[in-house]
């Protein structure tokens, strides 16, 4: 965690700044189920490039949300997992998933009514 990082006064803005982009939320979703290797993350997140995944993983590691374990093997093996801090985001992601399901159901209902 970057202790010199200037944080917004608003707590919602702080949260959005840490996890508010599309890719970070999807990385969190993938890591909620457990430790993943880079390739597993990339294949689990449709449309993400290697560069963007790497940038977001580094940022999330710097912010203390995820941790990275490097194994001294040939070829090298690297695994990513939620830190204790990252695990505190689990209820937030669960509520977002629940809201998304409700919205999908409403959208489906509305599209059926217009047919």
C-alpha positions in Angstrom: 0.0 0.0 0.0 1.4 3.4 -1.0 1.3 5.4 2.2 2.2 8.6 0.3 -0.8 8.3 -2.0 -3.2 11.2 -1.6 -6.7 9.8 -1.0 -9.9 11.7 -1.7 -11.9 12.9 1.3 -15.0 11.1 0.1 -14.9 7.4 1.1 -16.9 6.4 -2.0 -14.4 8.1 -4.2 -11.6 6.3 -2.4 -13.3 2.9 -3.1 -14.0 3.8 -6.8 -10.4 4.9 -7.2 -9.1 1.6 -5.9 -11.5 -0.9 -7.7 -13.7 1.3 -9.9 -12.6 0.2 -13.3 -14.2 -2.6 -15.2 -11.0 -4.8 -15.2 -10.3 -4.6 -11.5 -13.8 -5.6 -10.6 -13.6 -8.6 -12.9 -10.2 -9.5 -11.5 -11.7 -9.4 -8.0 -14.6 -11.6 -9.2 -12.1 -14.2 -10.5 -10.0 -14.2 -7.3 -13.1 -14.5 -5.0 -13.0 -18.2 -5.9 -9.4 -18.6 -4.9 -5.8 -18.4 -6.0 -5.3 -18.1 -9.7 -2.3 -18.0 -12.1 -1.9 -15.3 -14.7 -3.2 -17.5 -17.6 -6.3 -18.5 -15.6 -7.1 -14.9 -14.9 -6.7 -13.9 -18.5 -8.9 -16.8 -19.8 -11.5 -16.0 -17.2 -11.8 -12.4 -18.2 -13.1 -12.0 -21.7 -11.5 -9.2 -23.7 -8.7 -8.3 -21.4 -5.2 -8.0 -22.9 -2.0 -9.2 -21.3 -0.8 -5.6 -20.9 -4.0 -4.4 -19.2 -4.2 -7.4 -16.9 -0.5 -6.9 -15.9 -1.1 -3.2 -15.2 -4.2 -3.8 -13.1 -2.6 -6.7 -11.1 0.4 -4.4 -10.3 -1.9 -1.6 -9.3 -4.0 -3.9 -7.1 -0.9 -5.3 -5.5 0.5 -1.8 -4.8 -2.8 -0.9 -3.2 -2.7 -4.1 -1.0 -5.8 -5.6 -2.4 -4.1 -8.7 -3.9 -0.9 -10.6 -3.2 1.5 -12.2 -5.6 3.4 -15.4 -4.8 6.4 -16.2 -7.0 7.8 -19.8 -6.9 11.4 -20.4 -7.8 10.7 -23.1 -10.4 11.5 -23.5 -14.1 9.4 -22.3 -15.7 8.6 -19.7 -13.1 5.2 -20.0 -11.5 3.3 -16.9 -10.2 0.0 -17.0 -8.3 -2.4 -14.2 -7.3 -4.8 -14.2 -4.5 -6.8 -11.7 -2.4 -5.1 -10.2 0.6 -6.9 -9.9 3.9 -7.8 -6.4 2.8 -9.0 -7.7 -0.6 -11.2 -10.2 1.2 -13.0 -7.4 2.9 -14.4 -6.4 -0.5 -16.2 -9.8 -0.8 -19.5 -8.4 0.5 -19.4 -5.5 -1.9 -18.9 -7.7 -4.9 -21.6 -10.1 -3.6 -24.1 -7.2 -3.4 -23.0 -6.0 -6.9 -23.7 -9.5 -8.3 -27.1 -9.7 -6.6 -28.0 -6.2 -8.0 -26.8 -7.3 -11.4 -29.0 -10.4 -11.4 -32.0 -8.3 -10.4 -31.3 -5.8 -13.2 -30.9 -8.7 -15.7 -34.3 -10.1 -14.6 -36.0 -6.7 -14.9 -34.5 -6.1 -18.3 -35.6 -9.5 -19.5 -39.1 -8.9 -18.2 -39.3 -5.5 -19.9 -38.0 -6.9 -23.2 -40.6 -9.7 -23.1 -43.4 -7.2 -22.4 -42.5 -5.2 -25.5 -42.5 -8.2 -27.8 
